[in-house]
Amino acid sequence: MSRWAHAALSALGLVAVAACSPADLPAAAKNGDVARVETLLATGADIAAVDDEGATALHWAARRGDAALVHRLVAAGAPLGVGDERTWTALHYAASEGHADVVAVLLAHGAAVDARAAANFTPLHLAVINSRYRSAELLLRAGAALDARGMEDRTALEFARNRADHRMVVLLEGAAGEQDR
């Protein structure tokens, strides 16, 4: 049976679903098992359930770069501002991993562009530190604060300069010039 047929039958109560633990939804997303995610959602799984790392299904979908699943989870009510044990939101992971399509979905649904994680890192800091140019560009277009200071009291621009990432420096300086106008 296809995963979609299984999900549809589960939604109608025509397929028995084994009892699940609260961590099953994050585990299914972590494994990229969209059919299992759909089945769990259809049977009332807690969209905000966390695993032993404090990660929700949305965290895992963002880390994996699965924009369609991110969209589905957000549509099902997944909380955007929840941090995991590292205090990272789904947007932090998407920006850090360079999943620009996921960054775009999260921002379109209202994720906080300047959410702070441990050491005061914002998603922009993580995009810059990991040379995720497209993600940084999307965050800047969404209004990411250029003056936000993270670890060692550095801005994203200072991190880019320290890493000698010329392309990122040009992007950030251009955005700073736009903000000054």
C-alpha positions as CSV (number, residue, x, y, z in Angstrom):
1,M,0.0,0.0,0.0
2,S,1.4,3.5,-0.9
3,R,2.2,5.8,2.0
4,W,-0.5,8.2,0.9
5,A,-3.2,5.4,0.8
6,H,-2.0,4.3,4.2
7,A,-2.3,7.8,5.5
8,A,-5.7,8.3,4.0
9,L,-7.0,5.0,5.4
10,S,-5.5,5.9,8.8
11,A,-7.3,9.2,8.8
12,L,-10.5,7.4,8.2
13,G,-9.8,5.0,11.0
14,L,-9.6,2.0,8.6
15,V,-6.0,1.1,9.5
16,A,-5.0,0.1,13.0
17,V,-2.3,2.3,14.4
18,A,-0.1,0.9,17.1
19,A,0.0,2.9,20.3
20,C,2.7,5.5,20.0
21,S,5.0,7.4,22.3
22,P,5.3,11.2,22.3
23,A,8.7,10.9,20.6
24,D,7.4,9.0,17.6
25,L,6.5,12.1,15.6
26,P,10.0,13.6,16.0
27,A,11.5,10.2,15.2
28,A,9.5,9.9,12.0
29,A,10.5,13.3,10.9
30,K,14.2,12.6,11.8
31,N,14.1,9.5,9.6
32,G,12.3,11.3,6.7
33,D,9.3,8.9,7.1
34,V,6.6,11.2,5.7
35,A,4.0,8.4,5.6
36,R,4.5,7.8,9.3
37,V,4.4,11.5,10.1
38,E,1.1,11.8,8.2
39,T,-0.3,8.7,10.0
40,L,0.7,10.1,13.4
41,L,-0.8,13.5,12.6
42,A,-4.0,11.9,11.4
43,T,-4.3,10.0,14.7
44,G,-3.8,13.0,16.9
45,A,-0.1,12.9,17.7
46,D,1.1,16.0,19.6
47,I,2.6,18.3,17.0
48,A,4.8,19.9,19.8
49,A,6.2,16.5,21.1
50,V,9.9,16.4,21.6
51,D,12.5,13.7,21.6
52,D,15.4,13.1,24.0
53,E,17.3,16.0,22.4
54,G,14.4,18.4,22.9
55,A,13.7,18.4,19.2
56,T,10.3,18.5,17.6
57,A,9.3,17.1,14.2
58,L,9.7,20.6,12.8
59,H,13.3,20.8,14.0
60,W,14.1,17.5,12.3
61,A,12.3,18.4,9.0
62,A,14.2,21.7,8.9
63,R,17.6,19.9,9.6
64,R,16.9,17.5,6.8
65,G,15.9,20.3,4.4
66,D,12.5,18.9,3.7
67,A,10.6,22.0,2.8
68,A,7.4,20.2,2.0
69,L,7.3,18.4,5.4
70,V,8.2,21.7,7.1
71,H,5.2,23.3,5.4
72,R,2.9,20.4,6.4
73,L,4.0,20.5,10.0
74,V,3.6,24.3,10.2
75,A,0.1,23.9,8.6
76,A,-0.7,21.3,11.3
77,G,0.2,23.9,14.0
78,A,3.9,23.1,14.8
79,P,5.3,25.9,17.0
80,L,7.9,27.9,15.2
81,G,9.7,29.4,18.2
82,V,10.5,26.3,20.2
83,G,14.2,25.7,20.9
84,D,15.7,22.3,21.4
85,E,18.3,21.4,24.0
86,R,20.8,23.6,22.2
87,T,18.1,26.4,22.2
88,W,18.0,26.3,18.4
89,T,14.7,26.8,16.6
90,A,13.9,25.2,13.3
91,L,15.0,28.4,11.6
92,H,18.4,28.2,13.2
93,Y,18.9,24.7,11.8
94,A,17.7,25.6,8.3
95,A,20.0,28.6,8.2
96,S,22.9,26.7,9.6
97,E,22.5,23.8,7.1
98,G,21.9,26.1,4.2
99,H,18.4,24.9,3.4
100,A,17.2,28.1,1.8
101,D,13.9,26.7,0.7
102,V,13.2,25.7,4.3
103,V,14.3,29.2,5.5
104,A,11.8,30.7,3.0
105,V,9.0,28.5,4.2
106,L,9.6,29.2,7.9
107,L,9.9,33.0,7.3
108,A,6.7,33.0,5.2
109,H,4.9,31.4,8.2
110,G,6.2,34.0,10.7
111,A,9.3,32.4,12.2
112,A,11.2,35.0,14.2
113,V,14.1,36.1,12.0
114,D,16.2,37.2,15.0
115,A,15.4,34.4,17.4
116,R,18.2,34.0,19.9
117,A,19.9,30.7,20.8
118,A,22.7,30.0,23.2
119,A,25.6,32.4,23.0
120,N,23.1,34.9,21.5
121,F,23.4,33.4,18.0
122,T,20.7,34.4,15.5
123,P,19.9,32.4,12.4
124,L,21.9,35.0,10.5
125,H,25.0,34.4,12.6
126,L,24.7,30.6,11.8
127,A,24.2,31.2,8.1
128,V,27.3,33.4,8.0
129,I,29.5,31.2,10.1
130,N,28.6,28.2,7.8
131,S,28.9,30.3,4.6
132,R,25.3,29.7,3.7
133,Y,25.0,32.6,1.3
134,R,21.4,32.1,0.0
135,S,20.0,31.5,3.5
136,A,21.8,34.7,4.7
137,E,20.3,36.6,1.8
138,L,16.8,35.5,2.7
139,L,17.2,36.3,6.3
140,L,18.5,39.8,5.4
141,R,15.5,40.4,3.1
142,A,13.3,39.4,6.0
143,G,14.8,42.1,8.1
144,A,17.5,40.2,10.1
145,A,19.3,42.6,12.5
146,L,22.8,43.3,11.3
147,D,23.8,44.7,14.7
148,A,22.8,41.6,16.7
149,R,25.8,40.4,18.7
150,G,26.5,36.7,19.2
151,M,29.4,34.8,20.7
152,E,32.4,36.9,21.6
153,D,30.2,40.0,21.1
154,R,30.5,39.7,17.3
155,T,28.0,40.7,14.7
156,A,27.5,38.5,11.6
157,L,29.6,40.9,9.6
158,E,32.5,40.6,12.1
159,F,32.2,36.8,11.8
160,A,32.3,37.0,8.0
161,R,35.4,39.3,8.1
162,N,37.1,37.0,10.6
163,R,36.5,34.0,8.3
164,A,37.7,36.0,5.3
165,D,34.5,35.2,3.5
166,H,34.6,38.0,0.9
167,R,31.3,37.0,-0.7
168,M,29.5,37.1,2.6
169,V,31.2,40.4,3.6
170,V,29.9,42.0,0.4
171,L,26.4,40.7,1.0
172,L,26.3,42.0,4.6
173,E,27.9,45.3,3.8
174,G,25.4,45.8,1.0
175,A,22.6,45.0,3.4
176,A,24.0,47.5,5.9
177,G,24.1,50.2,3.2
178,E,20.5,49.4,2.4
179,Q,19.5,49.8,6.0
180,D,21.3,53.1,6.3
181,R,19.3,54.6,3.5
